[in-house]
Amino acid sequence: MDLFKKCDYERLKQVREKGIYPWFHVLESRQAPVVQMEGKRMIMLGSNNYLGLAEDERVIAAGHEALEKYGSGVSGSRFLNGTLDLHLQLEHALAEFTGYEDAMTCSTGFQTNLAIISAICGKDDYILSDRENHASIYDACRLTFAKMLRYRHSDMNDLERQLQSVPDDAGKLIVTDGVFSMRGDICCLPEICALAKKYGARVMVDDAHGLGVIGPGGRGTAHHFGLASEVDILMGTFSKSLASLGGYVAASRTVVDFLRHASAPFIFSASIPPASAAVALAALRHLRRHPELPTHLREVSDYARKVFVQHGIPLKPGAETNLAPILPIVIGGTQETLVVAKRAYEGGVFTNPFIPPGVPEGGGLLRTSVTATHTPALIDEAAGILAEALKC
Ligand code: PMP
């Protein structure tokens, strides 16, 4: 069979023919609550710029300065010629903020998950992973020869049942998103940590959507539960609250030092460019100086949830009480989901549609999210447009 047969993707063709292709819309402005997209004013309900810092002039200025001082790129990996004092400052600030001994940065969050899991887990180990974990965790597990056991989403009985099936003397890693990216719900960290203790497993949390969002001063999921000392490995990304690009892992000095010397995705890839590192550092410092920002974000997202419910917009069950600014709207069928996304887009609201295989068959949804800089007036306007788009 021709290797390229799969590239002739029938489903994609159908979506294009029906005029409901929803991806790769072109932004022509900054990430902001209102953006310009393909020549049109658009209310942005699809950004992870949770704290609004991607358009903050002070954060942008830090990027400019770094570009001037260090140039445009590092042309090499942290391991070799690509370590800047900026990277070290950023790692130090992250370790301090999250309460770990040490931290290490990678060029994306995706790469960070690959870097951690591929180095930590080997052929005799077991990885217990929530079914709704991010795709990068799935790919990271595939990079190892470890056995991956997926437990039902936040189902602690299922996690325990799977832990019981693992040989006592095997290495075990329980890995979970802190805040789940699609539903916006928070993992059952206290139960996970208790099970980890009972069965001798290590715990890793992907806090891409937790940092800057929950926990005291935005310190994330582990601090939200007061369990930072029980999470062995914390990872996160700069592409959301910290308004940049890159990822980090925070852990004990021993673990981070091991990763620095044993992790192929880290060692063999160029480090974060100066402007992006400086932006992440400036955003983190800004968050430290403004611990009230996550509280404000929470007020905005509570307002959005209330207004959505008033407009009869069907949020995914459980999402009415989310602490994170993620508001998943239940649609159902694939075509229906894409049609509603298109109608919303034409009405002036950008959302992110998710269809199978990203979600189960029949579980199509529009992932919407708000940022600390969305005003009540914008949320009211967007809810009206979404409610109209849903009437089809
Ligand atoms: N983990 C989670 C939970 C995510 O949502 C994402 C990005 N959407 C990543 C990891 C990857 O982060 P990045 O975009 O920085 O590669």
Residues whose N, C-alpha, C, O or C-beta is under 5 A from the ligand:
A	BS01	PMP	T108 G109 F110 H134 S136 D177 S181 D206 A208 T237 F238 S239 G246
